[in-house]
Amino acid sequence: MELFWQKGYEGTSVADLVNHLGINRFSLYNSYGDKLTLYRETLRHYLYTRGLPGLARLESDQGTLNDLLELVEAFAAKQKAQKYGCFMQNAVLERGVADEEVTRIASELFTALNHAFAKVLGRTLPSERATALAAYLVMQLQGIRVLGKAGQFELLESALHVLREQILSWRT
C-alpha cells in the first residue's frame, strides 16, 4: 500500500512492486492478476483499515459533536505527518476519471463520512440542515488534505480555527 500511496499508480512500476514486496513477477501476477488489480486491492485495504474504522465512534449511538470535532482536529494534525497526502484522494485525482472502480471505492468512503457526520449533527440540528453541513464537512476535509499535502500548515491552521468555531456553533 505504501508504495502506491507514495508514487501513485502510474509512478509505480511492476519492477518497483516486485522489489518492494520481495516476490518475483510470476508470484505477483499469480496472486493479483495485474498491477491494476493489486492497486485496487490496496485502495480497498486502505478504506477498510484506515478510512472506515475511524468513523466508529461517530456511527455509534453515543457519538457527539465533541467526537466529530476531535475527529476533524486529529485528521488535520495527521496531515502534517503524511507528506504524501491521502491515498484515497490521490487515487481519485490520478485515476478517478479513467477507473470507475477507484471512483466507487472512494465514493464508499465519502458516503460513510457524510453519513457519520449527518448522524451526529442530526442529534442537534434539523435533518435537512444536518445533511447539508455533513456534505460541507466532507468537502472541508478534502481541502485540509490538499493544504497538508502542499505543506500549507499556517493556512490549514487558520482555516481549521474557523471550522472549529463553526462546528462548536452547531450545538444549538
RACOR-V855520 format. One record per residue. N is the residue number from 1. RES is the residue in three letters. D_LAST is the distance of its C-alpha to the last C-alpha in Angstrom with 2 decimals. Layout:
n->[N;N]
res->[RES;RES]
d_last->[D_LAST;D_LAST]
This chain:
n->[1;2;3;4;5;6;7;8;9;10;11;12;13;14;15;16;17;18;19;20;21;22;23;24;25;26;27;28;29;30;31;32;33;34;35;36;37;38;39;40;41;42;43;44;45;46;47;48;49;50;51;52;53;54;55;56;57;58;59;60;61;62;63;64;65;66;67;68;69;70;71;72;73;74;75;76;77;78;79;80;81;82;83;84;85;86;87;88;89;90;91;92;93;94;95;96;97;98;99;100;101;102;103;104;105;106;107;108;109;110;111;112;113;114;115;116;117;118;119;120;121;122;123;124;125;126;127;128;129;130;131;132;133;134;135;136;137;138;139;140;141;142;143;144;145;146;147;148;149;150;151;152;153;154;155;156;157;158;159;160;161;162;163;164;165;166;167;168;169;170;171;172]
res->[MET;GLU;LEU;PHE;TRP;GLN;LYS;GLY;TYR;GLU;GLY;THR;SER;VAL;ALA;ASP;LEU;VAL;ASN;HIS;LEU;GLY;ILE;ASN;ARG;PHE;SER;LEU;TYR;ASN;SER;TYR;GLY;ASP;LYS;LEU;THR;LEU;TYR;ARG;GLU;THR;LEU;ARG;HIS;TYR;LEU;TYR;THR;ARG;GLY;LEU;PRO;GLY;LEU;ALA;ARG;LEU;GLU;SER;ASP;GLN;GLY;THR;LEU;ASN;ASP;LEU;LEU;GLU;LEU;VAL;GLU;ALA;PHE;ALA;ALA;LYS;GLN;LYS;ALA;GLN;LYS;TYR;GLY;CYS;PHE;MET;GLN;ASN;ALA;VAL;LEU;GLU;ARG;GLY;VAL;ALA;ASP;GLU;GLU;VAL;THR;ARG;ILE;ALA;SER;GLU;LEU;PHE;THR;ALA;LEU;ASN;HIS;ALA;PHE;ALA;LYS;VAL;LEU;GLY;ARG;THR;LEU;PRO;SER;GLU;ARG;ALA;THR;ALA;LEU;ALA;ALA;TYR;LEU;VAL;MET;GLN;LEU;GLN;GLY;ILE;ARG;VAL;LEU;GLY;LYS;ALA;GLY;GLN;PHE;GLU;LEU;LEU;GLU;SER;ALA;LEU;HIS;VAL;LEU;ARG;GLU;GLN;ILE;LEU;SER;TRP;ARG;THR]
d_last->[41.99;42.12;44.98;43.32;40.10;42.13;44.60;43.09;45.03;47.59;48.08;48.90;52.47;53.99;56.05;52.87;51.59;54.97;55.13;51.54;51.78;55.35;56.70;59.24;58.65;60.07;57.59;54.69;55.83;56.79;53.40;51.09;53.30;52.32;50.09;47.53;47.16;46.69;44.10;42.07;42.43;41.17;38.14;37.45;37.99;35.43;32.91;33.54;33.98;31.58;29.07;27.98;28.30;25.55;23.03;24.02;21.20;18.53;20.70;20.97;19.08;17.90;16.35;13.03;10.91;13.29;16.15;15.23;15.11;18.36;19.93;19.31;20.67;23.57;24.33;24.57;26.77;29.02;29.85;31.88;34.06;34.55;36.93;37.59;34.01;32.64;35.41;33.49;32.62;36.20;37.55;35.65;36.82;40.36;40.98;38.25;40.29;43.49;42.27;40.30;40.00;38.26;35.82;35.28;34.67;32.18;30.42;30.08;28.15;25.93;25.25;24.45;22.03;20.30;20.27;18.99;16.09;15.25;15.64;13.08;10.48;11.52;10.39;6.67;7.52;10.68;13.78;15.14;12.26;12.12;15.89;16.07;13.86;15.93;19.04;17.94;17.59;21.00;22.44;21.14;22.79;26.00;25.94;25.47;28.48;30.59;29.95;30.82;33.94;34.99;34.63;32.24;30.37;29.63;28.08;26.16;24.82;23.84;22.00;20.35;19.13;17.35;16.03;14.76;12.84;11.39;10.43;8.84;6.75;5.45;3.79;0.00]
